[in-house]
Amino acid sequence: MNKLGFLGLGSYSTLYYIQQLNEQYQSQKGGYSTCPFLMLNADFDTINPHLPDQFERLQQALLPYLQVFEQSNIKQLLVPNITLHQVLDQLWRTQKYSFELLHPLALAAQALRKQNTKTVIVLATAYTMQSDYISNFLHAYGVELLTPTASQIEQADQLRTTIYEQGISTKVQEDWQLLLATVADNVGILLACTELCMLTTTRVHVYNLAQLQLAAALDSLSI
């Protein structure tokens, strides 16, 4: 069995990923199954103050954890924070690791190609929605990224903040549906922060980066 590594980053997103891993693994395997993985729980207070773009400090904070994972002989690494993958991309250009990073954007590119989706809009943090990181990444796969309107950015970021602070209420779900209604039906929606990935939608072309990572992690354990 391949060994899965998991980097804990903040209690809210970490608990969500752990719950999903265990629930989906148990659904597949039955019985009293729980997902086997090696977890290092980072002190998020040494990382969060440097998000989103203090790249040098973020690299210094992440390197010790990556070194432990390397020594542990894991095969895949799951990092439950979309923003940090920009920093991890930089580290992967200068460091060599024997394990594979379950990269949410690479997984999204595969899913977009499979569904032949050529145009998407990102709903995430205000920083992510206004950054060119995802746009540049997906452009290499022939995907056009639409820029959210100022209203969409404000609504999405407010929803994300509310979910983190108060959880998911009926009002949050209603506001979420109102936000989704502002996106044209022929445009794919890329959910690129954990809080928004927790929300439900009946839209067809929605690409949930957290669920794509989770699915890839569980697939790796079945090899």
C-alpha positions as CSV (number, residue, x, y, z in Angstrom):
1,M,0.0,0.0,0.0
2,N,1.2,3.5,-0.9
3,K,1.8,5.7,2.1
4,L,-0.1,9.0,2.2
5,G,1.3,12.0,4.0
6,F,-1.0,14.8,5.3
7,L,0.1,18.2,6.5
8,G,-2.2,19.7,9.1
9,L,-2.8,23.4,8.5
10,G,-5.3,25.2,10.7
11,S,-8.0,23.3,12.7
12,Y,-11.0,24.1,10.4
13,S,-9.6,22.9,7.1
14,T,-7.6,20.1,8.7
15,L,-10.7,18.6,10.5
16,Y,-12.7,18.8,7.3
17,Y,-10.1,16.9,5.2
18,I,-9.7,14.3,7.9
19,Q,-13.4,13.8,8.2
20,Q,-13.8,13.5,4.5
21,L,-10.9,11.1,4.2
22,N,-12.3,8.8,6.8
23,E,-15.9,9.0,5.6
24,Q,-15.0,8.3,2.0
25,Y,-12.5,5.6,2.8
26,Q,-15.1,3.9,5.1
27,S,-17.7,4.2,2.3
28,Q,-15.3,2.4,0.0
29,K,-13.9,-0.3,2.3
30,G,-16.8,-0.8,4.8
31,G,-16.6,-2.2,8.3
32,Y,-14.7,-0.1,10.7
33,S,-12.3,1.2,8.1
34,T,-10.5,4.5,8.7
35,C,-8.1,6.1,6.2
36,P,-4.4,5.3,6.8
37,F,-2.2,8.3,6.5
38,L,0.9,9.9,8.2
39,M,0.0,13.3,9.5
40,L,2.2,16.1,10.7
41,N,0.2,18.9,12.3
42,A,2.0,22.2,11.7
43,D,1.6,25.1,14.1
44,F,-0.5,27.2,11.7
45,D,0.4,30.4,13.6
46,T,3.9,30.1,12.2
47,I,2.5,30.0,8.6
48,N,-0.7,31.9,8.5
49,P,0.8,35.4,9.3
50,H,3.0,35.0,6.1
51,L,0.1,34.2,3.8
52,P,-0.6,34.8,1.0
53,D,2.6,36.1,-0.5
54,Q,5.6,36.3,1.9
55,F,7.1,33.5,-0.1
56,E,10.6,33.4,1.4
57,R,9.2,33.1,5.0
58,L,6.6,30.5,3.9
59,Q,9.3,28.4,2.3
60,Q,11.4,28.5,5.5
61,A,8.3,27.5,7.5
62,L,7.4,24.6,5.2
63,L,10.9,23.1,4.6
64,P,11.2,21.3,7.9
65,Y,7.9,19.5,7.4
66,L,8.8,18.5,3.9
67,Q,12.1,17.1,5.1
68,V,10.3,14.9,7.7
69,F,7.9,13.6,5.1
70,E,10.9,12.8,2.8
71,Q,12.5,10.8,5.6
72,S,9.2,9.0,6.2
73,N,9.2,7.5,2.7
74,I,5.7,8.6,1.9
75,K,4.5,8.3,-1.7
76,Q,2.0,11.1,-1.9
77,L,1.5,14.3,0.1
78,L,-1.8,16.1,0.7
79,V,-1.7,19.8,1.7
80,P,-5.1,21.2,2.6
81,N,-4.4,24.8,1.6
82,I,-4.7,26.0,-2.0
83,T,-2.8,29.2,-1.5
84,L,0.3,27.3,-0.2
85,H,0.7,25.4,-3.5
86,Q,2.1,28.5,-5.1
87,V,4.9,28.3,-2.5
88,L,5.2,24.6,-2.9
89,D,5.6,25.1,-6.7
90,Q,8.6,27.3,-6.0
91,L,10.1,24.8,-3.6
92,W,9.7,21.9,-6.1
93,R,11.8,23.9,-8.6
94,T,14.8,24.0,-6.2
95,Q,14.3,20.9,-4.0
96,K,14.1,17.2,-4.9
97,Y,11.6,15.0,-3.2
98,S,10.8,11.3,-3.7
99,F,7.1,11.8,-3.1
100,E,4.3,13.2,-5.3
101,L,2.4,16.3,-4.4
102,L,-1.4,15.9,-4.9
103,H,-1.6,19.3,-6.6
104,P,-5.1,20.7,-6.7
105,L,-4.5,22.7,-9.9
106,A,-3.0,19.8,-11.8
107,L,-5.9,17.7,-10.7
108,A,-8.3,20.5,-11.8
109,A,-6.6,20.7,-15.2
110,Q,-7.2,17.0,-15.7
111,A,-10.8,17.3,-14.7
112,L,-11.4,20.3,-17.0
113,R,-9.8,18.5,-19.9
114,K,-11.9,15.4,-19.3
115,Q,-15.1,17.5,-19.3
116,N,-13.8,19.7,-22.2
117,T,-14.4,22.8,-20.1
118,K,-12.5,25.7,-21.6
119,T,-13.7,28.7,-19.6
120,V,-13.9,28.9,-15.8
121,I,-14.2,31.4,-13.0
122,V,-12.6,31.0,-9.6
123,L,-14.4,31.5,-6.4
124,A,-12.1,31.6,-3.4
125,T,-10.3,34.1,-1.2
126,A,-10.1,37.7,-2.4
127,Y,-6.4,37.2,-2.9
128,T,-6.8,34.1,-5.0
129,M,-9.5,35.5,-7.1
130,Q,-7.3,38.5,-8.0
131,S,-4.0,36.7,-8.3
132,D,-2.7,35.5,-11.6
133,Y,-1.4,32.2,-10.2
134,I,-4.3,30.0,-11.1
135,S,-4.8,31.9,-14.4
136,N,-1.2,31.3,-15.5
137,F,-1.3,27.6,-14.3
138,L,-4.4,26.7,-16.3
139,H,-3.5,28.8,-19.3
140,A,-0.8,26.2,-20.1
141,Y,-3.7,23.7,-20.4
142,G,-5.7,25.9,-22.8
143,V,-8.2,27.0,-20.1
144,E,-9.4,30.6,-20.0
145,L,-9.9,32.1,-16.5
146,L,-12.6,34.8,-16.2
147,T,-12.0,37.5,-13.7
148,P,-14.8,37.7,-11.1
149,T,-16.6,41.0,-10.8
150,A,-15.9,43.2,-7.7
151,S,-19.3,42.1,-6.4
152,Q,-18.5,38.4,-6.8
153,I,-15.2,38.8,-5.1
154,E,-16.8,40.6,-2.2
155,Q,-19.6,38.0,-1.9
156,A,-17.3,35.0,-2.1
157,D,-14.8,36.3,0.4
158,Q,-17.5,37.3,2.8
159,L,-19.1,33.8,2.6
160,R,-15.7,32.2,3.2
161,T,-15.1,34.4,6.2
162,T,-18.5,33.7,7.6
163,I,-18.1,29.9,7.2
164,Y,-14.7,30.0,9.0
165,E,-16.1,32.0,11.9
166,Q,-19.6,30.7,12.2
167,G,-20.0,27.6,10.2
168,I,-22.6,26.9,7.4
169,S,-26.1,28.2,8.1
170,T,-29.2,28.3,6.0
171,K,-28.5,32.0,5.3
172,V,-25.0,31.0,4.0
173,Q,-26.5,28.4,1.7
174,E,-29.0,30.9,0.4
175,D,-26.3,33.5,-0.2
176,W,-24.2,30.9,-1.9
177,Q,-27.0,30.1,-4.4
178,L,-27.5,33.8,-5.1
179,L,-23.8,34.1,-5.9
180,L,-23.8,31.0,-8.2
181,A,-26.7,32.5,-10.1
182,T,-24.5,35.4,-11.1
183,V,-22.2,33.0,-13.1
184,A,-23.3,32.1,-16.6
185,D,-24.4,28.4,-17.1
186,N,-21.8,27.8,-19.8
187,V,-18.9,28.8,-17.5
188,G,-17.2,26.3,-15.2
189,I,-16.8,27.2,-11.5
190,L,-13.5,26.4,-9.7
191,L,-13.9,26.3,-6.0
192,A,-10.4,27.1,-4.6
193,C,-10.7,27.5,-0.9
194,T,-11.7,24.9,1.7
195,E,-14.6,26.9,3.2
196,L,-16.4,27.2,-0.2
197,C,-15.6,23.6,-1.0
198,M,-17.8,22.6,1.9
199,L,-20.9,24.1,0.3
200,T,-23.2,22.2,-2.0
201,T,-24.4,23.0,-5.4
202,T,-26.5,21.4,-8.2
203,R,-24.5,23.2,-10.9
204,V,-23.0,20.7,-13.4
205,H,-19.6,22.1,-14.2
206,V,-18.3,22.8,-10.7
207,Y,-14.7,21.8,-9.9
208,N,-14.1,21.4,-6.2
209,L,-10.4,21.4,-5.5
210,A,-10.7,19.9,-2.1
211,Q,-12.7,17.0,-3.4
212,L,-10.3,16.5,-6.3
213,Q,-7.5,16.2,-3.8
214,L,-9.4,13.9,-1.6
215,A,-10.3,11.6,-4.5
216,A,-6.7,11.5,-5.7
217,A,-5.5,10.7,-2.2
218,L,-8.0,7.8,-1.8
219,D,-7.1,6.5,-5.3
220,S,-3.5,6.4,-4.3
221,L,-4.2,4.2,-1.4
222,S,-5.9,1.6,-3.6
223,I,-2.9,1.1,-5.8
